[in-house]
Amino acid sequence: MASEIKVDKITPYTGTSLTLGESGQKYQVPSGATLANSGSVSGISGANVVKVSSVKMTGRVAFAASGASWTEMTGLQLTHTAASTSNRLLFICTFTGTENGTSWHTKFYNNTASANPTNAVHPGEGSRPGCTSKHNQNNGSWGTTIPMITWVTPPNTSANQYTVMAASHSGTGYANSNQNNSDVNNADSVRAICNFTIIEIDSGGVA
């Protein structure tokens, strides 16, 4: 028999716990209704942001030629301590670079482990080095901003310092500026900003 109960408050008759219904039943919140929580909730899985770390680099930084010779970008270091190895780290970087050659490339790196972060960098093939992102310069002198986005598995729950590295194929490269060797003081030598952010997502929100 269907019925409706209208009350202002439900409290346990004994103890501090209240059970609603039986296993397998469904409780539906109708459209327009709101569940307001003033306490805490447990046992409900879902995607939650655990922690966010972020840093920016505004200086003009040079990086070396040669495809496998990586230069760490001073100022783009983040120390992050994961809450759980079951969580996932979302690495996001906007990187502005240029070189007076054919191409340049970038990657994420774990300074603490002296290794590439898991799933963040291509392993490479033969003499072809792996990277996170690359850009074809085609002998131009102007800078380009590229995105670097990847999921990373935390290696442990200790503090790890992550960073961004860059390398150019032939000529010397620069971050946050154009490839203007004289770096003259005019509008052509615009400055950019590199941002590096780590967002930790709990295991309930990542497949």
Secondary structure, 3 states (H helix, E strand, C coil): CCCCCCCCCCCCCCCCCCCCCCCCCCCCCCCCCCCCCCCCCCCCCCCCEEEEEEEEECCCEEECECCCCCEEEEEEEEEEECCCCCCEEEEEEEEEEEECCCEEEEEEEECCCCECCCCCCCCCECCECCCCEEEECCCCCCCEEEEEEEEECCCCCCEEEEEEEEEECCCCEEECCCCCCCCCCCCCCCCCCEEEEEEEECHHHCC
